[in-house]
C-alpha cells in the first residue's frame, strides 16, 4: 500500500512570506519522509510513534509560538496553521497532535499563564512535553460549561475530584490544562483553569477510546481522585476559566480548519495520481470529462476552505476580530473534507473501499471534523448570532 503523495495538486497559494514558505516546505519534506512511512502502522496499532513525537520536538513543531527565550520557535499562529495543514495532508492524526499542542495549550499559556508558569512550562512544551486540553465531560459537550469536575479550596491548595472525557493527547501528555468548578452556585463564573502535571498524585489516565478515525491520536478519559494542587497551579484568575476556555477554543477552531484542509488536499493528491494511472475503455479515467469535472469541483472547494482558514489565522495574528471567520473556516473546511474524501473513494472505485489504498483512511478521519471543537450546529449558531447582533 502506498501512503506517499508523489505530486502536489495545489495551485499557487495566497502570498506567503519567505520565512513562511521555508517553514512550510521543511514541514512538507518531513511529512513525506518521516510521517508517511508510519501512517499505516500507527493507524493499525492505534498509537503514535514515540520516535516521531521526538522528531516533531526536534524540528520545533511542538513549540511554534513559544518564545525563543524559552526554547521555542518564536513564530506566529499562522505558521502553526501551515504546519497543521502540511502534517494533516499526510496524516490528520499527527496533525491534531501538533494542533492541540500549539493552538490550544501553548496559546492558552501565552495569554493567561503567569510569568512563573511560562518559565516552568514553555521550555518543556517546546522540547519534550506534550500538552492536553481537558474541558469535555460526559455531561458537557456542546454545553461546555456544565462541568461536574470540582476543585475545592483546602488551605493553600485545591483538591480536584471528577473525570474528563474525549481528551486528545491523553496518553502522550505530560501537562494537562484542566477546567473545574470551584463554586457550583456561581455557574460558569465558578469555572477555573488548572495546570496539572501528569505525575500529580490522585491524577490518572483512564480508558482510551477505540475510534473510527484519527486512530493514532489518543483520545482518553482522565480521572481525579483527591488530586491536590498548589494555588500556583491556577491559570488566570479564579472563576475566569470559562473565558480562557471559550477564547482558546475560538482560536483552536482555526487549527481544526487547517487539519481538515490538509486532509482534503491529501485525499485530492492521491486521487489525481490514481486517475492518471487507472485505465478503463483503453485510456486513463482522468481523460473522461465527468472525472475532470469532479476533480475541478474538489480543487475549488479545497481552495475556498483554505482561504477561509488562512484569513482567520491572519486576522488572529493581526489582533483583529476573528470569531466569525474562525467559525466559518471550521464549518466549511470540515464539510469540504468529508465531501472530498467521499468523492476520492468514488473515483477510486472498488479500490477506494479497501485498506490497500489510503483514501479510505482520509474518509474515516474526516468525520471528526464536524464534531470536535464545536459541532456543525454550534458553528452555525455562532455565525448566525454574530450576523444578527
C-alpha positions, 0 to 999 in steps of 0.5 A: 500500500502506498501512503506517499503523495508523489505530486502536489495538486495545489495551485499557487497559494495566497502570498506567503512570506519567505520565512513562511514558505521555508517553514512550510516546505521543511514541514512538507519534506518531513511529512513525506519522509518521516510521517508517511512511512508510519501512517499505516502502522500507527493507524493499525496499532492505534498509537503514535510513534514515540520516535516521531513525537521526538522528531516533531520536538526536534524540528520545533513543531511542538513549540511554534509560538513559544518564545525563543527565550524559552526554547521555542520557535518564536513564530506566529499562529499562522505558521502553526496553521501551515504546519497543521495543514502540511502534517494533516495532508499526510496524516490528520492524526499527527496533525491534531497532535501538533494542533492541540499542542500549539493552538490550544495549550501553548496559546492558552499559556501565552495569554493567561499563564503567569510569568512563573508558569511560562518559565516552568512550562514553555521550555518543556512544551517546546522540547519534550512535553506534550500538552492536553486540553481537558474541558469535555465531560460526559455531561458537557459537550456542546454545553461546555460549561456544565462541568461536574469536575470540582476543585475545592479550596483546602488551605493553600491548595485545591483538591480536584475530584471528577473525570474528563472525557474525549481528551486528545493527547491523553496518553502522550501528555505530560501537562494537562490544562484542566477546567473545574468548578470551584463554586457550583452556585456561581455557574460558569463564573465558578469555572477555573483553569488548572495546570496539572502535571501528569505525575500529580498524585490522585491524577490518572489516565483512564480508558482510551477510546477505540475510534473510527478515525484519527486512530493514532491520536489518543483520545482518553478519559482522565480521572481525579481522585483527591488530586491536590494542587498548589494555588500556583497551579491556577491559570488566570484568575479564579472563576475566569476559566470559562473565558480562557476556555471559550477564547482558546477554543475560538482560536483552536477552531482555526487549527481544526480548519487547517487539519481538515484542509490538509486532509482534503488536499491529501485525499485530492493528491492521491486521487489525481495520481490514481486517475492518471494511472487507472485505465478503463475503455483503453485510456486513463479515467482522468481523460473522461470529462465527468472525472475532470469535472469532479476533480475541478469541483474538489480543487475549488472547494479545497481552495475556498476552505483554505482561504477561509482558514488562512484569513482567520489565522491572519486576522488572529495574528493581526489582533483583529476580530476573528470569531466569525471567520474562525467559525466559518473556516471550521464549518466549511473546511470540515464539510469540504473534507468529508465531501472530498474524501467521499468523492476520492473513494468514488473515483477510486472505485472498488479500490477506494473501499479497501485498506490497500489504498489510503483514501479510505483512511482520509474518509474515516478521519474526516468525520471528526471534523464536524464534531470536535471543537464545536459541532456543525450546529454550534458553528452555525449558531455562532455565525448566525448570532454574530450576523444578527447582533 
